[in-house]
Every structure is written in C-alpha cells, then in structure tokens.
Amino acid sequence: MNNIEEQLWNYIDGTCTADEQNTINKLIASDEAVRLKYQELLALNTEFATMELDEPSMAFTYNVIEAIRTEQALVPLKAAINKRIIMGIALFFVITLTGFLVFAFTKMNFASMGTADILPKVPANFKMPEVSTHFSKPLVEGFMFFDVVLGLFLFDAYLRRKKQAHTN
C-alpha cells in the first residue's frame, strides 16, 4: 500500500510520466480502495494548498539576529595572553640590554675622564673576552633595530588598550 500511496502522490503532484498516469487512472477507476485513498490524499493536498505558512514577525527576526551579534561581541577577539610569556620576553630584553651596557662600560676609557682614583684598579693580567669575533657589527645593529621596532609595537599595543579602556 505504501508504494501505491507514493504513486498516488506523484500522480497528484504531476511528477509521473504519461504511462504512469494512464496506469494510475485505470487503477483508480477499477479499484475501490485505491479510489478512496486517492480522494483522501487529494483532500489532504487541497488542505495543504489552502494553509497559510506561518512566518515570524520582522521584530522576532531582528531580535534573534541582534542576540547573535551580542553573543559574538562578548567573545574576545584575541586570545588571553599568558603572563609567563610576557615575563620571559621582558627578562630576555633586560638581560640583553644589561649585557650591552656591561660591554659598553668595560670598553670605556675611564682614565681619560679624570676618575681613575675613584674606580677600582683592574689587575694587569685581566683580559676581557673578545666578543667582536662572535658578534659582527651588522648583527648587533640588526638586533638593536629589531628591539626598537618590537618595543614600539608593544608600546603602541599598550596605548591602544589604554585608549580602549578609557572609551569603555
């Protein structure tokens, strides 16, 4: 019976071939059960055609879209920054800059400044390690340039956060 119902629905919808239409017409005319089923399905089809589709109001659609927007706005755009990573980067820069300062102070000639009696005497056999063989001038300049650009980037990010917190 299920196959007959499907064929009847195809007949009502007009999606069957001409041969199938002729076969179903003969079946409706000859079989009482098929005719009753056809009339039942035809009545159901006309009921479906007369029904109005329920559509949500425009305010409902607007409210749903706004609710979705506010949920998405609550989600932070950037992931939370791990404080240990920031502290590691800061520690790296502090150690690097301290190393550069120590190196610069050891290369200075304090005797020519008239402060030889204030500074402690360095033993004559003490030799500073030769770091110029390990660090070339372009490498040091490139590293300093990178440090300055990164510092400016972090300062800009800090000012933007401060400005955004001020406006909120």
C-alpha positions as CSV (number, residue, x, y, z in Angstrom):
1,M,0.0,0.0,0.0
2,N,2.9,2.3,0.7
3,N,4.1,2.0,-2.9
4,I,0.5,2.9,-4.1
5,E,0.4,6.0,-1.9
6,E,3.7,7.1,-3.3
7,Q,2.4,6.6,-6.9
8,L,-0.8,8.5,-6.0
9,W,1.2,11.4,-4.5
10,N,3.3,11.5,-7.7
11,Y,0.1,11.5,-9.7
12,I,-1.4,14.3,-7.7
13,D,1.8,16.3,-7.8
14,G,2.1,15.7,-11.6
15,T,5.6,14.3,-11.4
16,C,4.9,10.9,-13.0
17,T,5.3,10.0,-16.7
18,A,2.3,9.8,-19.1
19,D,2.4,5.9,-19.0
20,E,2.3,6.0,-15.1
21,Q,-0.6,8.5,-15.3
22,N,-2.6,6.1,-17.6
23,T,-1.9,3.2,-15.3
24,I,-2.9,5.1,-12.2
25,N,-6.1,6.4,-13.9
26,K,-7.1,2.8,-14.7
27,L,-6.2,1.7,-11.2
28,I,-8.4,4.5,-9.6
29,A,-11.3,3.5,-11.9
30,S,-11.1,-0.2,-11.2
31,D,-10.1,-0.5,-7.5
32,E,-12.4,1.0,-4.8
33,A,-9.6,1.0,-2.1
34,V,-7.2,3.0,-4.4
35,R,-10.0,5.4,-5.3
36,L,-10.8,6.1,-1.6
37,K,-7.1,6.5,-0.9
38,Y,-6.8,8.9,-3.9
39,Q,-9.7,11.0,-2.7
40,E,-8.2,11.1,0.8
41,L,-4.8,12.2,-0.5
42,L,-6.4,14.7,-2.8
43,A,-8.4,16.3,0.1
44,L,-5.2,16.4,2.1
45,N,-3.4,18.1,-0.7
46,T,-6.1,20.8,-1.1
47,E,-5.9,21.4,2.7
48,F,-2.2,21.9,2.4
49,A,-2.6,24.3,-0.5
50,T,-5.1,26.4,1.4
51,M,-2.9,26.7,4.6
52,E,-1.1,29.9,5.2
53,L,2.6,29.5,6.1
54,D,3.5,30.9,9.4
55,E,6.3,33.4,9.2
56,P,7.9,35.0,12.2
57,S,7.4,38.7,12.5
58,M,10.2,41.1,11.4
59,A,10.8,42.1,15.1
60,F,11.4,38.4,16.0
61,T,14.0,38.0,13.2
62,Y,15.6,41.3,14.2
63,N,15.7,40.3,17.9
64,V,17.3,36.9,17.0
65,I,20.0,38.5,14.8
66,E,20.7,41.1,17.5
67,A,21.0,38.4,20.2
68,I,23.5,36.5,18.0
69,R,25.5,39.7,17.4
70,T,25.7,40.5,21.1
71,E,26.8,36.9,21.9
72,Q,29.6,37.2,19.3
73,A,30.6,40.6,20.6
74,L,31.1,39.2,24.1
75,V,33.7,36.7,22.8
76,P,37.1,38.3,22.9
77,L,38.7,38.8,19.5
78,K,42.2,38.0,20.8
79,A,43.2,35.0,23.0
80,A,44.2,35.7,26.5
81,I,48.0,36.5,26.7
82,N,49.9,34.2,29.0
83,K,51.7,36.4,31.6
84,R,54.7,34.0,31.8
85,I,55.4,34.5,28.1
86,I,55.4,38.3,28.5
87,M,57.7,38.0,31.6
88,G,60.0,35.7,29.6
89,I,60.3,38.2,26.8
90,A,60.8,41.1,29.2
91,L,63.5,39.1,31.0
92,F,65.2,38.4,27.7
93,F,65.4,42.1,26.8
94,V,66.5,43.1,30.3
95,I,69.4,40.5,30.2
96,T,70.3,41.5,26.7
97,L,70.3,45.3,27.4
98,T,72.3,44.7,30.7
99,G,74.8,42.7,28.7
100,F,75.2,45.5,26.2
101,L,75.6,48.1,29.0
102,V,78.2,45.9,30.8
103,F,80.1,45.5,27.5
104,A,79.9,49.3,26.8
105,F,81.2,50.2,30.2
106,T,84.1,47.8,30.0
107,K,85.2,49.3,26.7
108,M,85.1,52.9,28.1
109,N,88.3,54.5,29.0
110,F,87.6,56.0,32.4
111,A,91.2,57.1,32.9
112,S,90.7,59.8,30.4
113,M,87.8,61.2,32.3
114,G,89.8,62.1,35.4
115,T,88.1,59.5,37.6
116,A,90.9,57.0,37.8
117,D,91.3,57.4,41.5
118,I,87.6,56.6,42.1
119,L,87.3,53.4,40.1
120,P,88.9,50.2,41.4
121,K,92.1,49.1,39.7
122,V,91.8,46.2,37.3
123,P,94.6,43.6,37.6
124,A,97.1,43.8,34.7
125,N,96.7,40.2,33.8
126,F,92.9,40.5,33.4
127,K,91.7,40.3,29.8
128,M,88.2,40.8,28.6
129,P,86.9,38.1,26.3
130,E,87.0,39.1,22.6
131,V,83.3,39.2,21.7
132,S,83.8,41.0,18.4
133,T,84.7,37.7,16.8
134,H,81.3,36.4,17.7
135,F,79.1,39.4,17.0
136,S,79.6,41.4,13.8
137,K,78.5,45.0,13.6
138,P,75.6,44.3,11.2
139,L,74.3,41.6,13.5
140,V,74.4,43.9,16.6
141,E,72.7,46.7,14.6
142,G,70.1,44.3,13.3
143,F,69.4,43.1,16.8
144,M,69.1,46.6,18.1
145,F,66.8,47.6,15.2
146,F,64.6,44.6,16.0
147,D,64.5,45.5,19.7
148,V,63.5,49.1,18.9
149,V,60.7,48.0,16.5
150,L,59.4,45.4,18.9
151,G,59.5,48.0,21.7
152,L,57.5,50.5,19.6
153,F,55.0,47.7,18.7
154,L,54.4,46.8,22.3
155,F,54.2,50.5,23.4
156,D,51.5,51.0,20.6
157,A,49.6,48.0,21.8
158,Y,49.7,49.3,25.4
159,L,48.5,52.7,24.3
160,R,45.6,51.2,22.3
161,R,44.5,49.1,25.2
162,K,44.6,52.1,27.5
163,K,42.6,54.2,25.0
164,Q,40.0,51.4,24.6
165,A,39.7,51.0,28.3
166,H,39.2,54.8,28.6
167,T,36.4,54.8,26.0
168,N,34.6,51.9,27.6
